[in-house]
Amino acid sequence: MSDEWKRLAAERAVEDVMPGMKLGIGTGSTAEHFVKALGARVRDGLDVIGVPTSERTRELALSEGIQLTTLEAEPQLDLTVDGADELDPSLVLIKGGGGALLREKIVAAASKRMIVIADASKVVDVLGAFALPIEVMPFGLAATWNAIEAALAENGLSGDLVLRGGKDHPFVTDGGHYIIDAALGRIEHPACLAEDLAAIPGVVEHGLFIGLADKAYVAGADGVLVVEATAQDAEN
Ligand SMILES: O=C(CO)[C@H](O)[C@H](O)COP(=O)(O)O
């Protein structure tokens, strides 16, 4: 059912795509439904150009016949559509379960609007049940690890840190970095945590997306619900 809901949310977002738009195209199983639905519209004559947020998405988009570009050629995009691992009612997100959080955040920040597509299981009151992905430089990993633990303690948080893929075969992102997944349980103050993590030199990026999403299409048993970020959310 979850995959069907992902498809419904993705198909709803495709309706927001207008001719001539420059699109940021997300990564993950929900975003893949979006790419397929967008590909169908492109083959029907819709003229858009997209920037993929991962090599995986690039390959799928090309196979769907979607014209692609880069942020170098098109540094400002009209709309990014992407999935999320968790979203709260003010549209703060945890992303990076698929390992693409750095490119996803760069692309979302370069877009006038971001729409999140998700099945209802992703909506939570308080973020943190999903382990927070933190993208780090391989250089100095142990020092960065300690600094992350200190930042978590500073924020009253604790929990297991796990190097994705394990120490022998760490998962490597498209940017050549590692990911530490931090199982924190409840992140009551994501903005404070985001600031402290971003201040650690070996942290390349973290999976808290704050003030980036404008709207979410959340599909579940009641159909597709629309969640809008309020002006106040956007300021926080
Ligand atoms: O952040 C992401 C990839 O880095 C994905 O958007 C997130 O993991 C959701 O994935 P899915 O749509 O497969 O549930």
PDBQT file of the ligand as one rigid body, heavy atoms in Angstrom, charges set to zero:
ROOT
HETATM    1  O1  LIG A 301      16.121  11.721   1.201  1.00  0.00    +0.000 OA
HETATM    2  C1  LIG A 301      16.011  10.866   0.383  1.00  0.00    +0.000 C 
HETATM    3  C2  LIG A 301      17.147  10.315  -0.377  1.00  0.00    +0.000 C 
HETATM    4  O2  LIG A 301      18.365  10.853   0.084  1.00  0.00    +0.000 OA
HETATM    5  C3  LIG A 301      14.659  10.308   0.072  1.00  0.00    +0.000 C 
HETATM    6  O3  LIG A 301      13.848  11.345  -0.329  1.00  0.00    +0.000 OA
HETATM    7  C4  LIG A 301      14.097   9.679   1.289  1.00  0.00    +0.000 C 
HETATM    8  O4  LIG A 301      15.026   8.696   1.730  1.00  0.00    +0.000 OA
HETATM    9  C5  LIG A 301      12.748   9.051   1.032  1.00  0.00    +0.000 C 
HETATM   10  O5  LIG A 301      12.919   7.905   0.272  1.00  0.00    +0.000 OA
HETATM   11  P1  LIG A 301      11.696   7.041  -0.251  1.00  0.00    +0.000 P 
HETATM   12  O6  LIG A 301      10.914   7.921  -1.170  1.00  0.00    +0.000 OA
HETATM   13  O7  LIG A 301      12.359   5.884  -0.961  1.00  0.00    +0.000 OA
HETATM   14  O8  LIG A 301      10.902   6.596   0.942  1.00  0.00    +0.000 OA
ENDROOT
TORSDOF 0
